[in-house]
């Protein structure tokens, strides 16, 4: 059985001072990767900072025989994102893997949420992803190689109450990952989204008393595969929760063609429009946009 390793690979992992991110770092470092541990040490809601969090995690990696450096810059600003990627370039002269895991959480009812509360999550999850991808992508293009793993969430697919900011931020990872995969595919860059389920400090406020074992190290192997040079997929979403690994994807029904529609006609044909018995699943990195249009145009009599 192959023992897939990361020798001579450099991985930047945001939010890796604790929880899921640290388990990703620990796994990759144990398989030979050089790791930039990025974490600004903020509280669960994104407030405050503690630069010791990243350093302690890097020290723990080194104590286990791995190579790691700490960077406490925040992903929430373009300058912070650039500094995180530059840490890898300055230390080892390259970046092969980017895992955007940094995140925060809070619960706010849609009818009451403030702009400040909304931006507290959007800036870290969504803009944070762009802030590290943007400086990393040119370096990967120049090297002709790259693996990107963005952290989405089942909460961004199915959503929970009082999490509009989290849901919007996490669902945005799909579009960013597709863009990376499409624009970087010919240069050896692959990008995928992990939808992790684990009981970490991010689970505060959720009743997990009836959950089965859901530790962060149970998610790490899927992330490790998506980050590896042997990864055979791109522009896809993978769930990893409580030992279950699954692909998650968008599909569409066959649909109904009519040359003229009215509101009443839509109502009368709704069952056929929604009929899932003959679905089409188009792959973003394999011409999905064009195939969708082709399927639509092809139904014209």
C-alpha positions as CSV (number, residue, x, y, z in Angstrom):
1,X,0.0,0.0,0.0
2,X,1.3,3.4,-1.0
3,X,2.5,5.7,1.8
4,X,1.7,9.1,0.4
5,X,4.1,11.7,1.8
6,X,4.7,15.4,1.4
7,X,8.5,15.5,1.4
8,X,9.9,18.9,0.2
9,X,6.3,20.3,0.0
10,X,5.5,23.6,1.8
11,X,2.0,23.9,3.2
12,X,0.4,27.1,4.5
13,X,-2.5,26.3,6.9
14,X,-4.6,29.2,8.2
15,X,-6.3,28.8,11.6
16,X,-3.9,25.9,12.5
17,X,-3.0,26.9,16.0
18,X,-5.9,24.7,17.3
19,X,-8.6,22.3,16.4
20,X,-9.0,21.1,12.8
21,X,-6.2,23.2,11.5
22,X,-3.7,21.9,13.9
23,X,-4.6,18.3,13.1
24,X,-4.1,19.0,9.4
25,X,-0.7,20.5,10.2
26,X,0.3,17.7,12.4
27,X,-0.7,15.1,9.8
28,X,1.1,16.8,6.9
29,X,4.2,17.6,9.0
30,X,4.4,14.0,10.1
31,X,4.5,13.0,6.4
32,X,7.4,15.4,5.6
33,X,5.7,18.7,4.8
34,X,7.1,22.0,5.9
35,X,4.3,24.0,7.6
36,X,3.4,27.6,8.1
37,X,1.2,27.6,11.2
38,X,-1.0,30.7,10.8
39,X,-3.3,31.7,13.7
40,X,-3.9,35.1,15.2
41,X,-5.2,33.5,18.4
42,X,-8.6,35.3,18.4
43,X,-11.6,34.4,20.5
44,X,-14.4,32.3,19.1
45,X,-16.3,35.3,17.8
46,X,-13.1,36.7,16.2
47,X,-12.3,39.3,18.8
48,X,-8.9,39.8,20.3
49,X,-5.6,38.2,19.4
50,X,-3.0,36.0,21.0
51,X,0.3,35.6,19.1
52,X,1.4,32.7,21.3
53,X,-1.2,30.4,19.9
54,X,0.6,30.0,16.5
55,X,4.0,29.8,18.1
56,X,2.9,27.1,20.6
57,X,1.5,25.0,17.8
58,X,4.6,25.4,15.7
59,X,6.7,24.4,18.7
60,X,4.5,21.3,19.2
61,X,5.1,20.3,15.5
62,X,8.8,20.7,15.9
63,X,8.8,18.7,19.1
64,X,7.3,15.8,17.1
65,X,10.2,16.1,14.6
66,X,8.4,18.2,12.0
67,X,9.3,21.6,10.4
68,X,7.1,24.5,11.1
69,X,7.2,28.3,11.5
70,X,4.6,30.5,13.1
71,X,2.7,33.5,11.6
72,X,0.2,35.4,13.6
73,X,-1.0,37.7,10.8
74,X,-4.8,37.9,10.3
75,X,-6.4,36.6,7.2
76,X,-9.1,39.3,7.5
77,X,-7.0,41.9,5.6
78,X,-5.2,41.8,2.3
79,X,-2.0,42.8,4.1
80,X,-2.4,40.0,6.5
81,X,-3.1,37.5,3.8
82,X,0.0,38.6,1.8
83,X,2.2,38.3,5.0
84,X,1.0,34.7,5.6
85,X,2.0,33.6,2.1
86,X,5.2,35.6,2.2
87,X,6.2,33.7,5.3
88,X,6.3,30.5,3.3
89,X,8.2,32.2,0.4
90,X,10.7,33.9,2.7
91,X,11.3,30.7,4.7
92,X,11.3,28.0,2.1
93,X,11.0,29.8,-1.3
94,X,7.8,28.1,-2.3
95,X,4.2,27.3,-1.5
96,X,2.8,24.0,-2.7
97,X,-0.3,23.6,-0.5
98,X,-2.7,26.2,0.8
99,X,-5.4,25.1,3.3
100,X,-7.7,27.9,4.4
101,X,-9.2,26.8,7.7
102,X,-9.3,30.0,9.7
103,X,-12.7,30.7,11.0
104,X,-14.9,32.1,13.8
105,X,-18.5,31.7,14.7
106,X,-21.4,33.4,16.4
107,X,-25.2,33.2,16.4
108,X,-27.3,36.2,15.3
109,X,-30.9,36.2,14.2
110,X,-31.4,37.4,10.6
111,X,-34.0,40.0,11.8
112,X,-31.6,41.5,14.3
113,X,-28.0,41.0,12.9
114,X,-25.9,44.1,12.7
115,X,-23.5,44.9,9.9
116,X,-20.6,44.6,12.4
117,X,-21.6,41.0,13.4
118,X,-22.1,40.1,9.8
119,X,-18.7,41.3,8.8
120,X,-17.1,39.6,11.7
121,X,-17.5,36.3,10.0
122,X,-17.5,37.3,6.3
123,X,-14.1,39.0,6.7
124,X,-12.5,35.9,8.1
125,X,-14.1,33.1,6.3
126,X,-14.9,34.5,2.8
127,X,-12.6,37.5,2.4
128,X,-10.0,35.7,4.4
129,X,-10.0,32.9,1.8
130,X,-9.5,35.4,-1.0
131,X,-6.9,37.3,0.9
132,X,-4.6,34.2,1.0
133,X,-5.5,32.7,-2.3
134,X,-4.8,36.0,-4.2
135,X,-1.1,36.1,-3.3
136,X,-0.6,32.3,-3.3
137,X,-2.1,31.7,-6.8
138,X,0.6,33.6,-8.8
139,X,3.3,31.7,-7.0
140,X,1.6,28.4,-7.8
141,X,1.1,29.4,-11.4
142,X,4.8,30.2,-11.7
143,X,5.7,26.9,-10.2
144,X,3.3,24.9,-12.3
145,X,1.9,23.2,-9.3
146,X,-0.5,23.8,-6.4
147,X,-3.1,22.2,-4.1
148,X,-5.7,24.4,-2.5
149,X,-8.2,23.2,0.1
150,X,-10.9,25.7,1.2
151,X,-13.1,25.1,4.2
152,X,-16.8,25.2,3.5
153,X,-19.4,23.7,5.8
154,X,-22.6,21.7,5.7
155,X,-23.8,24.8,7.4
156,X,-23.1,26.6,4.1
157,X,-25.1,24.0,2.2
158,X,-28.1,23.2,4.4
159,X,-27.7,26.0,7.0
160,X,-28.8,26.3,10.6
161,X,-30.9,29.0,12.3
162,X,-29.2,32.3,13.3
163,X,-26.1,31.7,11.1
164,X,-26.8,33.8,8.0
165,X,-23.2,35.2,8.0
166,X,-21.7,31.8,8.4
167,X,-23.9,30.2,5.8
168,X,-23.1,32.9,3.2
169,X,-19.4,32.8,3.9
170,X,-19.1,29.1,3.7
171,X,-21.2,28.7,0.6
172,X,-18.9,31.2,-1.1
173,X,-16.0,28.8,-1.0
174,X,-17.7,26.9,-3.8
175,X,-17.3,29.7,-6.3
176,X,-13.7,30.6,-5.2
177,X,-12.6,26.9,-5.5
178,X,-14.2,26.6,-8.9
179,X,-12.4,29.7,-10.1
180,X,-9.0,28.4,-8.8
181,X,-9.6,25.0,-10.5
182,X,-10.7,26.5,-13.8
183,X,-8.0,29.2,-14.1
184,X,-5.2,27.0,-12.6
185,X,-6.0,23.6,-14.1
186,X,-3.6,23.8,-17.0
187,X,-0.8,24.9,-14.7
188,X,-1.1,21.9,-12.4
189,X,-3.3,23.6,-9.7
190,X,-6.2,21.7,-8.1
191,X,-8.7,23.1,-5.7
192,X,-11.4,21.5,-3.6
193,X,-13.6,22.2,-0.6
194,X,-13.7,20.3,2.6
195,X,-17.0,20.2,4.6
196,X,-15.7,19.1,8.0
197,X,-17.7,17.9,10.9
198,X,-15.8,17.7,14.2
199,X,-16.5,18.7,17.8
200,X,-14.0,21.5,18.4
201,X,-14.4,24.9,20.2
202,X,-16.4,26.0,17.1
203,X,-19.2,23.7,18.3
204,X,-19.9,25.8,21.3
205,X,-23.6,26.6,21.5
206,X,-24.6,23.3,19.8
207,X,-25.8,20.3,21.8
208,X,-23.3,17.6,20.9
209,X,-24.2,15.3,23.8
210,X,-25.7,12.7,21.5
211,X,-23.1,12.9,18.8
212,X,-20.8,9.9,18.0
213,X,-17.0,10.3,18.2
214,X,-16.3,13.4,15.9
215,X,-12.6,14.3,16.5
216,X,-10.6,16.6,14.3
217,X,-8.1,13.8,13.4
218,X,-11.0,11.9,11.7
219,X,-11.3,14.7,9.1
220,X,-7.6,15.2,8.5
221,X,-7.1,12.2,6.1
222,X,-9.5,13.6,3.6
223,X,-7.8,17.0,3.7
224,X,-4.5,15.3,3.4
225,X,-5.6,13.5,0.2
226,X,-7.0,16.7,-1.3
227,X,-3.7,18.4,-0.5
228,X,-1.5,15.6,-2.0
229,X,0.1,15.5,-5.4
230,X,-1.8,12.3,-6.2
231,X,-5.2,14.1,-5.7
232,X,-7.3,13.0,-8.7
233,X,-10.2,15.5,-8.3
234,X,-10.6,19.3,-8.6
235,X,-13.5,21.7,-8.2
236,X,-15.3,19.2,-5.9
237,X,-16.7,19.2,-2.4
238,X,-16.1,16.5,0.2
239,X,-17.8,16.0,3.5
240,X,-15.9,14.3,6.4
241,X,-17.9,13.7,9.5
242,X,-17.8,11.0,12.2
243,X,-15.9,8.6,10.0
244,X,-18.1,9.2,6.9
245,X,-16.5,10.5,3.8
246,X,-18.8,11.6,0.9
247,X,-18.8,13.8,-2.1
248,X,-21.4,16.6,-2.1
249,X,-22.4,18.2,-5.4
250,X,-24.9,20.5,-7.2
251,X,-27.3,18.8,-9.7
252,X,-30.2,20.0,-11.8
253,X,-33.3,18.3,-13.0
254,X,-34.0,17.7,-16.7
255,X,-36.5,20.5,-16.6
256,X,-39.2,21.5,-19.0
257,X,-39.0,23.5,-22.3
258,X,-41.8,25.8,-23.5
259,X,-41.3,28.6,-26.0
260,X,-43.7,30.8,-24.0
261,X,-44.2,30.8,-20.2
262,X,-46.6,32.5,-17.9
263,X,-46.8,32.4,-14.1
264,X,-49.7,30.0,-14.4
265,X,-47.7,27.7,-16.7
266,X,-44.9,27.6,-14.2
267,X,-47.3,26.6,-11.5
268,X,-48.9,24.0,-13.7
269,X,-45.5,22.5,-14.7
270,X,-43.8,22.8,-11.3
271,X,-43.9,19.0,-10.6
272,X,-42.2,18.3,-13.9
273,X,-39.7,21.1,-13.4
274,X,-38.8,19.6,-10.0
275,X,-38.8,16.0,-11.1
276,X,-35.5,14.4,-10.0
277,X,-35.8,11.2,-12.0
278,X,-33.5,12.4,-14.8
279,X,-30.9,14.7,-13.3
280,X,-27.8,16.3,-14.9
281,X,-24.7,16.9,-13.0
282,X,-22.2,19.2,-14.7
283,X,-18.6,19.4,-13.5
284,X,-17.3,23.0,-13.1
285,X,-13.7,22.2,-14.2
286,X,-14.9,20.1,-17.1
287,X,-16.9,22.6,-19.1
288,X,-19.9,22.6,-16.7
289,X,-20.9,26.2,-17.6
290,X,-21.0,25.5,-21.3
291,X,-22.6,22.1,-20.8
292,X,-25.4,23.7,-18.8
293,X,-26.1,26.2,-21.6
294,X,-25.8,23.4,-24.2
295,X,-28.4,21.3,-22.3
296,X,-30.7,24.2,-22.1
297,X,-30.4,25.3,-25.7
298,X,-30.7,21.6,-26.8
299,X,-34.2,21.4,-25.5
300,X,-35.4,24.0,-28.0
301,X,-37.5,22.3,-30.6
